[in-house]
Amino acid sequence: MPSHKTFIIKKKLAKKIRQNRPIPYWIRMRTDNTIRYNAKRRHWRRTKLGF
């Protein structure tokens, strides 16, 4: 990834950073909740973004 990024690429990277986090703890504490973890977590070395 070059140091000079276009604004579109920078926006996409920012979105992927926001998506790549664990679910908040209060979501797990809700009643009748079956979500235990974020199934779409991405590791920077295992899975690349593809752009």
C-alpha positions in Angstrom: 0.0 0.0 0.0 1.6 3.3 -1.1 1.9 6.1 1.3 0.1 8.5 -1.1 -3.4 7.1 -1.1 -6.4 8.4 -3.1 -9.3 9.6 -1.0 -11.6 6.8 -2.1 -9.1 4.1 -1.0 -8.6 6.0 2.3 -12.4 6.0 2.9 -12.6 2.3 2.2 -9.7 1.5 4.6 -11.4 3.6 7.3 -14.6 1.6 6.9 -12.7 -1.7 7.1 -11.0 -0.5 10.3 -14.4 0.3 11.8 -15.8 -3.1 10.8 -12.8 -5.0 12.1 -13.6 -4.8 15.8 -15.3 -7.0 18.4 -18.9 -6.6 19.2 -19.7 -4.4 22.2 -20.1 -6.2 25.5 -23.6 -4.8 26.1 -24.9 -6.5 22.9 -23.9 -9.9 24.5 -25.7 -8.9 27.7 -29.1 -8.4 26.0 -31.9 -10.8 26.7 -32.3 -13.7 24.3 -29.0 -12.9 22.5 -27.3 -15.6 20.4 -24.4 -13.4 19.1 -21.2 -14.4 20.9 -18.5 -12.8 18.7 -18.0 -11.0 15.4 -18.0 -13.6 12.7 -16.6 -11.2 10.1 -13.4 -10.3 12.0 -10.4 -10.1 9.6 -6.8 -10.7 10.4 -4.4 -8.4 8.6 -2.0 -11.2 7.6 -4.4 -14.0 6.9 -7.0 -12.2 4.7 -6.3 -9.3 2.5 -8.8 -6.7 1.4 -8.3 -7.1 -2.3 -7.9 -3.5 -3.4 
